[in-house]
Amino acid sequence: MAAIDRKLLDIICCPVSKVPLVPLSAKQLAALNKEISAGTALNVDAQVVSGLLNAGLLTTDGKIIYRIEDGIPVLLPEEGIATLQFHDFPRG
């Protein structure tokens, strides 16, 4: 996983809800990638998520995931992935 600078993590937030973000745990990342592999993960725009994630950020309320590409958070609202669509997404 590409490391996110701690200072950056302290200032970025969800662009929609303004909720702080935390890195996905290994368990959460594995669960998300399982859903992506199955073709069942949709982004907020209702598009199938393609391509497994190497890293991601989760809102502290556990509702939205944003991918990280080459160490850079992709905070586009339409590309967020809602966790509520997954029946057993790990919460911690």
PLY file of the C-alpha trace (Angstrom):
ply
format ascii 1.0
element vertex 92
property float x
property float y
property float z
element edge 91
property int vertex1
property int vertex2
end_header
0.00 0.00 0.00
1.26 3.46 -0.83
1.66 5.42 2.37
-0.36 8.58 2.86
1.40 11.45 4.54
-0.03 11.83 8.05
-0.32 15.61 7.65
-2.38 15.13 4.48
-4.60 12.61 6.22
-5.21 15.13 9.00
-6.60 17.75 6.60
-8.51 15.82 3.93
-12.11 14.73 4.32
-15.00 13.36 2.33
-15.86 16.01 -0.29
-19.57 15.47 0.24
-20.14 14.88 3.97
-16.91 16.52 5.22
-16.39 13.47 7.48
-12.69 12.69 8.19
-11.00 9.81 6.35
-8.91 6.91 7.64
-6.94 4.27 5.72
-8.77 1.03 4.91
-7.60 -1.89 7.02
-6.22 -4.97 5.28
-9.44 -6.81 6.15
-11.61 -4.04 4.69
-9.47 -3.82 1.55
-9.73 -7.59 1.03
-13.51 -7.49 1.46
-13.84 -4.62 -1.02
-11.60 -6.30 -3.58
-13.66 -9.50 -3.24
-16.77 -7.51 -4.19
-14.94 -5.79 -7.06
-13.72 -9.16 -8.37
-17.28 -10.48 -8.26
-18.48 -7.46 -10.25
-20.90 -6.44 -7.51
-19.24 -3.23 -6.29
-20.83 -0.03 -7.59
-19.60 3.52 -7.18
-21.91 6.37 -6.15
-22.70 6.95 -9.84
-24.04 3.35 -10.03
-21.17 2.27 -12.28
-19.46 -1.08 -11.71
-16.08 -0.53 -10.05
-13.34 -1.94 -12.24
-9.83 -2.65 -11.11
-8.84 -3.83 -7.67
-7.66 -1.28 -5.14
-4.19 -1.35 -3.64
-5.23 1.15 -0.97
-8.20 3.25 0.00
-9.64 5.70 2.48
-12.82 5.18 4.46
-14.96 7.87 6.03
-14.87 7.62 9.82
-18.60 6.88 9.80
-17.78 3.81 7.67
-20.07 4.76 4.78
-17.87 5.73 1.79
-14.56 4.46 0.39
-12.26 6.48 -1.85
-9.41 4.84 -3.73
-5.79 5.83 -3.52
-3.73 5.76 -6.72
0.05 6.08 -6.54
-0.22 7.54 -3.05
-2.79 10.16 -4.12
-6.36 10.06 -2.75
-8.98 10.23 -5.50
-11.72 12.24 -3.80
-14.18 12.54 -6.66
-17.69 12.26 -5.19
-19.01 10.17 -8.09
-16.20 7.62 -7.65
-16.85 6.98 -3.97
-17.94 3.45 -3.10
-20.75 3.10 -0.56
-20.12 0.33 1.96
-23.83 -0.10 2.73
-24.22 -2.08 -0.51
-22.12 -4.88 0.98
-23.81 -7.21 3.45
-20.78 -8.05 5.59
-18.31 -5.22 5.08
-15.94 -5.19 8.09
-16.55 -2.15 10.26
-13.28 -2.17 12.11
0 1
1 2
2 3
3 4
4 5
5 6
6 7
7 8
8 9
9 10
10 11
11 12
12 13
13 14
14 15
15 16
16 17
17 18
18 19
19 20
20 21
21 22
22 23
23 24
24 25
25 26
26 27
27 28
28 29
29 30
30 31
31 32
32 33
33 34
34 35
35 36
36 37
37 38
38 39
39 40
40 41
41 42
42 43
43 44
44 45
45 46
46 47
47 48
48 49
49 50
50 51
51 52
52 53
53 54
54 55
55 56
56 57
57 58
58 59
59 60
60 61
61 62
62 63
63 64
64 65
65 66
66 67
67 68
68 69
69 70
70 71
71 72
72 73
73 74
74 75
75 76
76 77
77 78
78 79
79 80
80 81
81 82
82 83
83 84
84 85
85 86
86 87
87 88
88 89
89 90
90 91
